[in-house]
């Protein structure tokens, strides 16, 4: 399983599906200019993505985008997604990583390294 590619694809598809190509390109350009984050580095820099989303769309908007990303990510992993309103995107990924560890040793440890 390619964790980086799967998460990157989920991020890309969710942003494209919600906002369209123009906003996606602007978001990626902002990430690169403000944080020096390329699309390839997104799995390692989720916090930077979050800061841009919160600045652009506010707290509620960024959580909505995060749920969409998480839903797509889980789907690509073949896992059920259960929205937990109190969890943010990073917490959701961490919790799922711990559950995934039971079936796929190594995945959760890599996930926790990414998300701290």
C-alpha positions as CSV (number, residue, x, y, z in Angstrom):
1,X,0.0,0.0,0.0
2,X,1.3,3.4,-0.9
3,X,0.3,5.6,2.0
4,X,1.7,8.8,0.6
5,X,-0.1,8.4,-2.8
6,X,-3.3,7.3,-1.2
7,X,-3.5,10.3,1.1
8,X,-2.3,12.7,-1.5
9,X,-5.0,11.4,-3.9
10,X,-7.7,11.7,-1.3
11,X,-6.7,15.3,-0.5
12,X,-6.6,16.2,-4.2
13,X,-9.9,14.6,-5.1
14,X,-11.8,16.1,-2.1
15,X,-10.6,19.6,-2.8
16,X,-11.3,19.3,-6.5
17,X,-14.8,17.8,-5.8
18,X,-15.7,20.5,-3.3
19,X,-14.2,23.7,-4.8
20,X,-13.2,22.9,-8.4
21,X,-10.0,23.1,-10.3
22,X,-9.4,26.9,-9.9
23,X,-9.6,26.9,-6.1
24,X,-7.5,23.7,-6.0
25,X,-4.7,25.3,-8.0
26,X,-4.9,28.5,-5.9
27,X,-4.7,26.4,-2.7
28,X,-1.7,24.4,-3.9
29,X,0.0,27.6,-5.0
30,X,-0.6,29.2,-1.6
31,X,0.8,26.1,0.1
32,X,3.9,26.3,-2.0
33,X,4.4,30.1,-1.6
34,X,3.6,30.4,2.1
35,X,4.9,27.1,3.5
36,X,7.1,25.7,0.7
37,X,4.9,22.6,0.5
38,X,4.5,20.8,-2.8
39,X,1.7,18.4,-3.5
40,X,4.1,15.6,-3.1
41,X,4.9,16.7,0.4
42,X,1.2,17.0,1.5
43,X,1.2,13.7,3.5
44,X,4.1,15.0,5.6
45,X,2.7,18.5,6.0
46,X,-1.0,18.0,6.9
47,X,-0.7,20.8,9.5
48,X,0.3,23.3,6.8
49,X,-2.6,22.3,4.6
50,X,-4.9,22.8,7.6
51,X,-3.6,26.3,8.3
52,X,-4.3,27.3,4.7
53,X,-7.8,25.7,4.8
54,X,-8.7,27.4,8.1
55,X,-7.4,30.8,6.9
56,X,-9.3,30.5,3.6
57,X,-12.6,28.8,4.7
58,X,-12.7,29.2,8.5
59,X,-12.9,26.6,11.2
60,X,-16.2,25.1,10.1
61,X,-15.3,25.0,6.4
62,X,-11.9,23.4,7.1
63,X,-13.6,20.7,9.2
64,X,-16.0,20.0,6.3
65,X,-13.1,19.6,3.9
66,X,-11.3,17.4,6.4
67,X,-14.2,15.1,6.7
68,X,-14.4,14.8,2.9
69,X,-10.7,14.0,2.7
70,X,-11.0,11.5,5.5
71,X,-14.0,9.8,3.9
72,X,-12.2,9.5,0.6
73,X,-9.0,8.3,2.3
74,X,-10.9,5.6,4.3
75,X,-12.7,4.5,1.1
76,X,-9.4,4.1,-0.7
77,X,-8.1,2.0,2.2
78,X,-11.3,-0.1,2.1
79,X,-12.3,1.0,5.6
80,X,-15.6,2.2,6.9
81,X,-15.7,5.9,7.8
82,X,-17.6,7.1,10.9
83,X,-17.6,10.8,11.4
84,X,-16.8,11.9,14.9
85,X,-17.8,15.5,15.3
86,X,-15.3,16.2,18.1
87,X,-12.3,14.9,16.1
88,X,-10.4,17.0,13.6
89,X,-8.8,15.5,10.5
90,X,-5.4,14.7,12.1
91,X,-7.1,13.0,15.1
92,X,-9.4,11.0,12.8
93,X,-6.4,9.8,10.8
94,X,-4.5,8.9,14.0
95,X,-7.4,7.0,15.5
96,X,-7.9,5.1,12.2
97,X,-4.2,4.4,12.1
98,X,-4.3,2.7,15.4
99,X,-7.2,0.5,14.3
100,X,-5.4,-0.3,11.0
101,X,-2.3,-1.5,12.9
102,X,-4.2,-4.6,13.9
103,X,-4.4,-5.7,10.3
104,X,-1.4,-4.1,8.7
105,X,1.7,-3.8,10.9
106,X,3.7,-0.8,10.1
107,X,1.0,1.4,8.6
108,X,0.0,3.0,11.9
109,X,3.5,3.7,13.0
110,X,4.1,5.5,9.7
111,X,0.8,7.3,10.0
112,X,1.7,8.5,13.5
113,X,5.1,9.7,12.3
114,X,3.4,11.8,9.7
115,X,0.8,13.3,12.0
116,X,2.7,13.5,15.2
